[in-house]
């Protein structure tokens, strides 16, 4: 399989990200206007300077008009993309390719989701007409299957695993407490997390990401043009997207302790970026912590821990803000909620912020300085359910290789 | 010689103790329990379960002409309910499927029709009444299926007797949740002469006397008339067989079928069975067991006898849950969207899957649920054979308890199950205690009504724990 990547061919020159939360007083249009304006201001350009747009949203609108109407875009290409929970990342990936191809000079990738207008708890997705035989379990139930399978395979007892999952939620909330854009901006005690009412399987309400509204946007140009706009562009090192055969739910050999799609997209991304030891080389990672067991399994799938050891690394604080490899320094989906189309770009926004040394109270020590050794960051999105998902991995960096 | 070649009774898992009912309503305490169809069952799905049990006892060559379905509580009007049973049993399209609906007496019609050809009669009913009434406490839910044929007959059809009379005893207007009954003593008066006439007619046709009867089954919703009937027939009261008043309640249309199944579970060869059904008249059927019955009993799964199913029931259903399941108590739904209605064209395209639980098996032996066209490993297209999974047991690979999913009876217990011999499937578990589920538990498939939306019943399969009812 050929996957050449576009390492150091395009750069991010500006980003914007709204606060995430229950925006009862903001519409999808408002969120798009806010994040795009912030991104344009960050890049120091006007809307007219943007040649083409990629809009990611799963359920907040259809077609490019969802963006061109509120922004009053004057007859330019606006592409609407959807790829489950990786939708925002998918908008970014395709926007990058458009610039790398030479088709456009300046493009915008923008993601948005307005979840809080539905009136329901959790994520609501309308399905195509069907014969009614599809499993009707909710997302927390699907992901809760990981916990007993992992514990069983690696001999972790139930109480110990609960501690591990609790610590993941605790860590992400702790990081989110330092982030003014987060939906939940306060620390939550381990006791509160562990005692929260059960939603599905072993997962309590604090093991689940929140439900919020939000939007984020990035402006992308060719690498050679980047310094016209900023002294500190962020370079795209790798973009990998994988959809699998969705065979987990029908294949008895699948054991619910891994996401094959993530392993494939991570390996592809590391190859594109020239990364051989992600745990040592990456300054930070933003990963798809939709539910606490997801983050646990991702640590192994992304190569941040040996198989069967991530639970120990979590307990040891390896992925804390001051740990060996900070994971979800902005607070993750846990603190931000998961407005589908926006999440991937929100993750990228944290890489942009940290690698430029602009993260304030949650700035990772030794990252984002002129003499920083670690200059690369990773984002990871996945959509679907264990055994049947899509996965996206990007690597970005503040230095050209 | 035409007769019954196989049979099956299906008793739902749940029991409502009459003491539970009495303590909730503060009324007098009748003894025993009634059987309760679960929230995901209706007369059609229970009919499928009874038929599956019956079809276990016939040879693979058995090819029925028709399937006759009788119930007083149909899932649909206008649309034939028997077709879903026909589809779930994966019968050929050349096999008829007919309904006999509305009255308790319909069960007799289905059996008469089935006996006149090599056909299957399926009797099913869900009985309840207004809270506090005797129909609610003394009714029961269940189904029975009888396969008729000419080879390997286990009970030959000797004769029938009938007496029909129009009188107002019990009635229900379509759409009503409960039936009404005239003053009890009037029904007793009206039924008494009809019993004698019909019974004597049947005896005469078979050239038998009342003393020849080894097992007698008296069934009907008019309790007093049913109780008085054996005496007027001159039947030896020792031949009266269990009417399950204490353990299951009266399952109306299906009731005598369940009683007959229980008799056939233990009867000896060459015994005469008298069935007397009081329903808007009286119908009598006389059967004689054959030598083939013993062999049939031996090959039967001991967990599927009526007694074993009674023993395997769960006794702690709450009255509130019962009322909710039967639609008498509207409870706050979860804050989740209601499920979409199953749509017509996809349901037709996938009928073998949706109703027959067929998967597809590729060249390597990998089984796809639902059926797939492309092989996972080789990528070859349409190199598949269809394989029926409904009667294969499976083991729980992993599971979860979903407190958020929409359900009439939360929480939803969802499991990933691996079938013996291959095939993985993610489905709901039913008739299960969420706290007792474990990885490695054995399950079997059960045909259920997942939900009803826009009046369309979404029938599909769930898994339930394998229970050996014999205690």
Interface residues (C-beta under 8 A of the other chain):
Chain A: X119 X120 X121 X122 X124 X126 X127 X129 X130 X131 X132 X133 X135 X136 X137 X138 X140 X141 X142 X144 X145 X148 X149 X152 X198 X199 X200 X201 X245 X247 X249 X250 X251 X252 X254 X256
Chain B: X334 X335 X336 X337 X339 X340 X341 X342 X343 X345 X346 X347 X349 X350 X353 X354 X366 X367 X368 X369 X370 X372 X376 X397 X398 X399 X400 X401 X402 X403 X404 X405 X406 X412 X414 X416 X418 X422 X423 X424 X425 X426 X427 X428 X439 X450 X458 X460
